[in-house]
Amino acid sequence: MAGLTAAAVAAVAFLAYQASASVPADLAERPAATGTAAPSASASAGTGTGAKKPAKDPLAVPAASGTGERVVYGLKDRRVWLVDGKNKAVRTFTVMPSSVSPEPGAYAVTSRSNSVRGSDGVQIEHVVRFATVEDVTVGFSAAVDGSMPSPDPARRTGGIRMKRADGDAMWTFASIGAKIVVVS
């Protein structure tokens, strides 16, 4: 009985470690709750003491992404935000960009495919296409095998890859005509 308990505790500890290891560093560091207020970065602003700027919230919808219901794709952030009509992100996730990227601007979903083979030869699902760059169609998709490899820079591909669960959310959110905003 003690052996089963020890094995269960070890399994839980291992799973807890795995979960904490997969949290982005900027989200994993939470201030400890104490009875005293922590000094704020703005308290020393303007005093010449080298106060740090508050860190950018990676989950906040980019300010220059318009208004209303839309999908926002941040090229530098390698992140997508699904934004509701009240300008609140209902979901955000990281993506692996394609080797060909659209210019910043507003687009609309032009076509969708439930399941096809990608231009890189990988079986993909929930393809949401929204742009064409020099004869390369650009769109979001999820690899059926769950992979998100870096694109081969020698091949011109337009598949912006995401995890399958994120692909499911994109598929539900972005129907034909849905607004896609690409920001730098």
Buried (B, 14 or more C-beta within 10 A) or exposed (E): EEEEEEEEEEEEEEEEEEEEEEEEEEEEEEEEEEEEEEEEEEEEEEEEEEBEEEEEEEEEBBEEBBEEBBBBBBBEBEBBBBBEEEEEBEBBBBBBBBBBBBEBEEBEBBEBEEEEEBBBEBEBBBBBBBBBBEEBBBBBBBBBEEEBEEBEEEEBBBBBBBBBEBBBBBBEBBEEEBBBBBBE
